[in-house]
Amino acid sequence: MSLKNTDRWGGISQLLHWTIAVLILLIGVVGLVMGELPRSPKYFWVYTVHKSLGLTVLALVLVRIGWRLYAGAPAPVPGTPRWQAWLAGVVHLLLYGMALAMPLSGWLYDSASGLRPFRWFGQVEVPKLVAPDRALADAAHGWHEWLFWLLVLLVLVHAGAALYHHFVRHDATLARMLPRRMTTQPPREDAP
């Protein structure tokens, strides 16, 4: 398996893609649940996990962007219409943007709300981006929520396109982001 991207996504790109995807799903679920929890010390750990995972995603997305700049991206699958390739590029850029903007807006909200110092997974104190500012905190919280729903929409478009390519077009678009061992077919027993 190639670590760099060739005619398919390499191992590092695949690892970063799927790790970020799972973390974003987990953060989204935790974020939706924590909105229903009372603000009390009993549930403080839920907020800490949400914030910690968010900053982890921020770091991983920065690594992912750096790796993509270094390793490149596979060309579209042969036969892909130019408009689809262009649209895929736009969706990828928007996904990267949302995956950066979401944790940054959450960090800004945490900073501006004047909450007690936040420690990443309880270990490392995270610096505040700004001084406490109620108006900015409210705005950042609103941005965080809107960005979440926009990210959900983009992920659905992205996943839907991958599934369309796999099940309707029967091309390798989705398979190129999966480990090769998951995409090779075992030999049929009745094959000559």
C-alpha positions in Angstrom: 0.0 0.0 0.0 1.3 3.4 -1.0 1.4 6.0 1.7 1.2 8.8 -0.9 -1.7 9.4 -3.1 -1.4 7.7 -6.5 -4.4 6.6 -8.6 -6.1 6.0 -5.3 -5.9 7.7 -1.9 -2.9 6.5 0.1 -2.9 5.0 3.5 -2.2 8.3 5.4 -5.0 10.1 3.5 -7.4 7.2 4.2 -6.5 7.1 7.9 -7.0 10.8 8.3 -10.2 10.9 6.3 -11.9 8.1 8.3 -10.6 9.2 11.6 -11.8 12.8 11.1 -15.2 11.4 9.8 -15.7 9.3 12.8 -14.7 12.0 15.2 -17.0 14.5 13.6 -19.9 12.1 13.8 -19.1 11.5 17.5 -18.7 15.2 18.2 -22.0 15.9 16.5 -23.9 13.3 18.6 -22.3 14.6 21.8 -23.1 18.2 20.8 -26.7 17.4 20.2 -27.0 15.5 23.4 -25.2 18.0 25.6 -27.6 20.7 24.5 -30.3 18.9 26.4 -28.2 18.4 29.5 -28.4 20.7 32.5 -25.4 22.9 33.0 -24.1 21.3 36.2 -20.8 19.9 37.4 -22.2 16.4 37.0 -22.2 16.8 33.2 -19.1 18.9 32.9 -17.1 16.0 31.5 -19.4 15.8 28.5 -18.5 19.4 27.6 -14.8 18.7 28.1 -15.0 15.7 25.8 -16.9 17.7 23.1 -14.4 20.5 23.2 -11.4 18.2 23.3 -12.5 16.2 20.4 -13.3 19.4 18.5 -9.7 20.6 19.0 -8.4 17.2 18.0 -10.4 17.4 14.7 -9.0 20.9 14.1 -5.4 19.6 14.5 -6.1 16.5 12.3 -7.7 18.6 9.6 -4.7 20.9 9.5 -2.5 17.7 9.1 -4.9 16.4 6.4 -4.6 19.7 4.5 -0.8 19.7 4.8 -0.7 16.0 3.7 -2.9 16.7 0.7 -0.7 19.6 -0.4 2.3 17.3 -0.1 0.8 14.0 -1.5 -1.6 15.5 -4.0 -5.0 13.9 -4.9 -5.9 11.2 -7.3 -7.3 12.3 -10.6 -11.1 11.7 -11.0 -12.1 8.3 -12.1 -12.0 8.0 -15.9 -15.3 8.9 -17.4 -16.3 11.3 -14.6 -17.9 14.4 -16.2 -16.0 17.6 -15.8 -18.9 19.3 -13.9 -18.9 16.4 -11.4 -15.2 16.7 -10.9 -15.5 20.4 -10.4 -18.4 20.0 -8.0 -16.5 17.4 -6.0 -13.6 19.8 -5.7 -15.9 22.6 -4.4 -17.5 20.2 -1.9 -14.1 19.0 -0.7 -13.0 22.7 -0.2 -16.2 23.4 1.7 -15.8 20.3 3.9 -12.2 21.4 4.8 -13.5 24.9 5.5 -16.3 23.6 7.7 -14.0 21.2 9.5 -11.8 24.1 10.4 -14.5 26.7 11.1 -16.6 24.4 13.4 -13.9 23.9 16.1 -12.6 27.5 15.7 -16.1 28.9 16.3 -16.5 26.6 19.3 -13.1 27.7 20.7 -14.1 31.3 20.1 -17.4 30.7 21.9 -15.6 29.1 24.8 -13.1 31.9 25.0 -15.6 34.8 24.7 -18.0 33.3 27.2 -15.5 33.7 30.0 -15.9 30.1 31.2 -13.2 28.7 33.5 -10.0 27.6 31.8 -10.5 24.6 29.5 -8.0 21.7 29.6 -7.7 19.5 26.5 -8.8 16.0 27.8 -8.1 17.4 31.3 -4.4 17.6 30.5 -3.2 20.7 28.7 -4.7 24.2 29.3 -6.0 25.7 26.1 -5.4 29.4 25.7 -8.3 31.8 25.3 -8.6 33.4 21.9 -10.3 36.6 23.2 -11.3 38.3 26.4 -14.8 37.6 27.8 -17.4 39.3 25.6 -21.1 38.2 25.9 -22.1 39.6 22.5 -19.2 37.8 20.8 -19.9 34.6 22.7 -23.6 34.7 21.6 -22.5 35.3 18.0 -19.9 32.5 18.0 -22.4 30.1 19.5 -24.9 30.9 16.7 -22.1 30.5 14.1 -21.2 27.2 15.7 -24.7 25.9 15.4 -25.2 27.1 11.8 -21.9 25.7 10.7 -22.9 22.3 12.2 -26.0 22.1 10.1 -24.1 23.2 7.0 -21.5 20.6 7.7 -24.2 18.0 8.1 -25.6 19.0 4.7 -22.1 18.8 3.0 -21.4 15.4 4.6 -24.7 14.1 3.2 -23.9 15.4 -0.2 -20.4 14.0 0.0 -21.5 10.6 1.2 -24.4 10.5 -1.2 -22.1 11.2 -4.2 -19.7 8.5 -3.1 -22.6 6.0 -2.8 -24.0 7.1 -6.2 -20.6 6.4 -7.8 -20.4 3.0 -6.0 -23.9 1.7 -6.5 -25.2 3.5 -9.6 -22.1 4.3 -11.7 -20.2 1.2 -10.4 -16.9 3.0 -10.5 -14.0 3.1 -8.1 -14.6 6.5 -6.5 -15.6 5.2 -3.1 -13.2 2.2 -3.3 -10.2 4.5 -3.7 -10.8 5.8 -0.2 -11.0 2.3 1.3 -8.1 0.0 2.2 -7.3 -2.2 -0.8 -8.0 -5.3 1.2 -11.6 -4.2 1.6 -12.1 -3.6 -2.1 -10.6 -6.7 -3.6 -13.0 -9.5 -4.4 -12.1 -13.0 -3.2 -11.9 -15.5 -6.0 -15.2 -17.3 -6.7 -15.2 -20.9 -5.8 -16.8 -21.9 -9.1 -14.3 -20.0 -11.2 -12.2 -22.1 -13.5 
